[in-house]
Amino acid sequence: MPMLRLLGVSPLGGGCPALYDTDLDALVVHGRRARDGTAVLVPRILLSWAESGMVLTIEQTEDTDTVLIAGDPADEKIREILLLEDDEAAVLVPRHP
């Protein structure tokens, strides 16, 4: 079972969107599903939880307060830990691209 360490959650409340570090040399970004689960939409402020040396590649959206982060869809074990809602997804992105 992968280990997830919560780095931060959106100040809007709840458990999503959120940013996690893992023991897989990757970050998990949990947000609103985009691109068939290969990307998530998250508030830009969530990026402030990344620790020194962590780099997240983002795509701008029409809404300047949100960004799109693409990655590999999280596996079943991670999805079970996060208890994703139907409109949510989690993607894995390299911790240090």
Secondary structure, DSSP 8 states (H G I E B T S, - for coil): ---EEEEEE-TTSSS-SEEEEETTSEEEEEEEEEGGGTEEEEEGGGGGG--TT-----EE-SSTTEEEEE-EE--HHHHHHHT--TTEEEEEEES--
